[in-house]
Amino acid sequence: MVETHRFKEQSPFPNHPLPVIIYPKAVEEVIQDYSNPGEAVKSFFSENGYTNGWVNGIYDFHHFHSNTHEVLGCVSGRATVQLGGPHSNEFTVEAGDVMLLPAGVAHKLLTSTDDFQVVGAYLNGESPDLQRGDAVDYEHVKQRCYDIPVPETDPVSGESGAVQKYWALSTDE
């Protein structure tokens, strides 16, 4: 079962009409079955078209990417992350959880355990830009976020998953 959450524009953070998709415990088996859980999750995401992966934490300032959607898979620890900007909701993620953030959705690490790590990856290996909400051409940046196409694959389920159910449906509305 997945969770979806929508965030309204909070200028200077565009967010996105598409919902964030949270997949609780989606990579739990992957991280338990390998000696290097970060590399295992990077490989798992790569099989579903999300590459250019890294293993680290989440920035502790509000930021977003205007040129790509981002998948984050928690491989260890626990954290509280704020999604949508400074006046938005907080979410707890823990080892095994996955979040798919549409381009433009602000995110920030609030608190974490010492062992907190995530794998980040991007559709088709895109190199993400780093937007802090200070762009002088905000409307252009916002439009760039909204113009990123809906992926053909889901980072967790491949060709048949939450992306096809919740994002493809969103584009038809």
FENKAMO-V816393 format. One record per pair of residues at least 12 apart in sequence whose C-alpha atoms are under 10 Angstrom apart, sorted by the first residue. I is the first residue (numbers start at 0). J is the second residue. If there is no record, write none. Layout:
BEGIN
i=<I/I>
j=<J/J>
END
This chain:
BEGIN
i=<0/0/0/0/0/0/1/1/1/1/1/1/1/1/1/1/2/2/2/2/2/2/2/2/3/3/3/3/3/3/3/3/3/3/4/4/4/4/4/4/4/4/5/5/5/5/5/5/5/6/6/6/6/6/6/6/6/6/7/7/7/7/8/8/8/8/8/8/9/9/9/9/9/9/9/9/10/10/10/10/10/10/11/11/11/11/11/11/11/11/11/11/11/11/12/12/12/12/12/12/12/12/12/12/12/12/12/12/12/12/12/12/13/13/13/13/13/13/13/13/13/13/13/13/13/13/13/13/14/14/14/14/14/14/14/14/14/14/14/14/14/14/14/14/15/15/15/15/15/15/15/15/15/15/15/16/16/16/16/16/16/16/16/16/17/17/17/17/17/17/17/17/17/17/17/17/17/17/18/18/18/18/18/18/18/18/19/19/19/19/19/19/19/19/19/19/19/19/20/20/20/20/20/20/20/20/20/20/21/21/21/21/21/21/21/21/21/21/21/22/22/22/22/22/22/22/22/22/23/23/23/23/23/23/23/23/23/24/24/24/24/24/24/24/24/25/25/25/25/25/25/25/25/25/26/26/26/26/26/26/26/26/26/26/26/26/27/27/27/27/27/27/27/27/27/27/28/29/29/29/29/30/30/30/30/30/30/31/31/31/35/36/36/36/36/36/36/36/36/37/37/37/37/37/37/37/37/37/37/37/37/38/38/38/38/38/39/39/40/40/40/40/40/40/40/40/40/40/40/40/41/41/41/41/41/41/41/41/43/43/43/43/44/44/44/44/44/44/44/44/44/44/44/44/44/45/45/45/45/45/45/46/46/46/46/46/47/47/47/47/47/47/47/47/47/47/48/48/48/48/48/48/48/48/48/48/48/48/49/49/49/49/49/49/49/49/49/49/49/49/49/49/49/50/50/50/50/50/50/50/50/50/50/50/51/51/51/51/51/51/51/51/51/52/52/52/52/52/52/52/52/52/52/52/53/53/53/53/53/53/54/54/54/54/54/54/54/54/54/55/55/55/55/55/55/55/56/56/56/56/56/56/56/56/56/56/56/57/57/57/57/57/57/57/57/57/57/57/57/57/58/58/58/58/58/59/59/59/59/59/59/59/60/60/60/60/60/60/60/60/60/61/61/61/61/61/61/61/61/61/61/61/61/61/61/62/62/62/62/62/62/62/62/62/62/62/62/62/62/63/63/63/63/63/63/63/63/63/63/63/63/63/63/63/63/63/63/64/64/64/64/64/64/64/64/64/64/64/64/64/64/64/64/65/65/65/65/65/65/65/65/65/65/65/65/65/65/65/65/65/66/66/66/66/66/66/66/66/66/66/66/66/66/66/66/66/66/67/67/67/67/67/67/67/67/67/67/67/67/67/67/67/67/67/67/67/68/68/68/68/68/68/68/68/68/68/68/68/68/68/68/68/68/69/69/69/69/69/69/69/69/69/69/69/69/69/69/70/70/70/70/70/70/70/70/70/70/70/70/70/70/71/71/71/71/71/71/71/71/71/71/71/71/72/72/72/72/72/72/72/72/72/72/72/72/72/72/72/73/73/73/73/73/73/73/73/73/73/73/73/74/74/74/74/74/74/74/74/74/74/75/75/75/75/75/75/75/75/75/75/75/75/76/76/76/76/76/76/76/76/76/76/76/77/77/77/77/77/77/77/77/77/77/77/77/77/77/78/78/78/78/78/78/78/78/78/78/78/78/78/78/79/79/79/79/79/79/79/79/79/80/80/80/80/80/80/80/81/81/81/81/81/81/82/82/82/82/82/82/83/83/83/83/83/83/84/84/84/84/84/85/85/85/87/87/89/89/89/89/90/90/91/91/91/92/92/92/93/93/93/93/93/94/94/94/95/96/97/97/97/97/97/98/98/98/99/99/99/99/99/99/99/99/101/101/101/101/101/101/102/102/102/102/102/102/102/102/103/103/103/103/103/103/103/103/103/104/105/105/105/106/120/121/122/122/122/122/122/122/123/148/148/148/149/149/149/149/149/149/150/150/150/150/151/151/153>
j=<21/22/23/24/25/161/20/21/22/23/24/25/97/98/160/161/18/19/20/21/22/23/98/161/17/18/19/20/21/22/98/99/161/165/17/18/19/20/21/82/83/88/17/18/19/20/82/83/104/18/19/82/83/84/87/88/104/105/83/84/87/104/83/84/103/104/105/141/83/84/85/86/87/104/105/132/84/132/133/137/138/141/84/105/130/131/132/133/134/135/137/138/140/141/61/62/63/83/84/85/103/104/105/106/130/131/132/133/134/137/140/141/63/65/83/84/102/103/104/105/132/137/138/140/141/142/144/145/63/64/65/82/83/84/100/101/102/103/104/105/106/141/144/145/83/100/101/102/103/104/105/141/142/144/145/101/102/103/104/144/145/166/169/170/100/101/102/103/104/145/149/162/165/166/167/168/169/170/99/100/101/104/162/165/166/169/70/82/83/98/99/100/101/102/104/162/165/166/70/97/98/99/100/101/161/162/165/166/70/71/72/90/92/96/97/98/99/100/161/72/92/95/96/97/98/99/155/161/72/73/92/93/94/95/96/97/98/72/73/92/93/94/95/96/97/72/73/94/95/96/97/98/155/156/39/40/43/44/72/73/74/94/95/96/97/155/40/72/73/74/75/93/94/95/96/97/95/42/43/74/95/72/73/74/75/94/95/74/94/95/74/54/73/74/75/95/116/117/118/52/53/54/55/72/73/74/75/116/117/118/119/52/53/54/74/118/74/118/52/53/54/71/72/73/74/95/117/118/119/120/53/54/71/72/117/118/119/120/154/155/156/157/70/71/72/118/119/120/121/122/153/154/155/156/157/120/121/122/123/124/154/152/154/155/156/157/122/123/151/152/153/154/155/156/157/158/120/121/122/123/124/150/151/152/153/154/157/158/68/69/70/119/120/121/122/123/124/125/150/152/153/154/155/69/70/119/120/121/122/123/124/125/126/154/119/120/121/122/123/124/125/126/127/69/70/71/118/119/120/121/122/124/125/126/71/117/118/119/120/121/71/72/73/74/116/117/118/119/120/73/74/115/116/117/118/119/71/73/78/108/111/114/115/116/117/118/119/71/78/80/106/107/108/109/111/115/116/117/118/119/80/106/107/108/109/80/81/106/107/108/109/110/81/84/85/105/106/107/108/109/131/81/82/83/84/85/104/105/106/107/108/109/130/131/132/82/83/84/103/104/105/106/107/128/129/130/131/132/133/82/83/84/100/101/102/103/104/105/106/107/127/128/129/130/131/132/144/100/101/102/103/104/105/106/126/127/128/129/130/131/140/143/144/101/102/103/104/127/128/129/130/139/140/141/142/143/144/145/146/147/101/102/103/121/125/126/127/128/129/130/140/141/143/144/145/146/147/100/101/102/103/120/121/122/123/124/125/126/127/128/143/144/145/146/147/148/99/100/101/102/103/104/120/121/122/123/125/127/144/147/148/149/150/98/99/100/101/102/103/104/119/120/121/122/125/127/154/97/98/99/100/101/117/118/119/120/121/122/153/154/155/96/97/98/99/100/116/117/118/119/120/121/154/92/93/94/95/96/97/98/99/116/117/118/119/120/154/155/92/93/94/95/96/97/98/115/116/117/118/119/93/94/95/96/97/114/115/116/117/118/92/93/94/95/96/112/113/114/115/116/117/118/92/93/94/95/111/112/113/114/115/116/117/91/92/93/94/95/96/110/111/112/113/114/115/116/117/90/91/92/93/94/108/109/110/111/112/113/114/115/116/91/92/93/107/108/109/110/111/112/92/106/107/108/109/110/111/105/106/107/108/109/110/100/104/105/106/107/108/100/103/104/105/106/107/104/105/106/107/132/105/106/107/105/106/106/107/108/109/108/109/109/110/111/111/115/117/111/112/115/116/117/115/116/117/117/117/117/118/119/154/155/119/154/155/119/120/121/153/154/155/161/162/144/145/147/148/149/166/127/141/143/144/145/146/147/148/130/132/140/141/142/143/144/145/147/144/130/131/132/131/154/154/149/150/151/152/153/154/150/166/167/170/162/163/166/167/169/170/162/163/166/167/163/167/166>
END
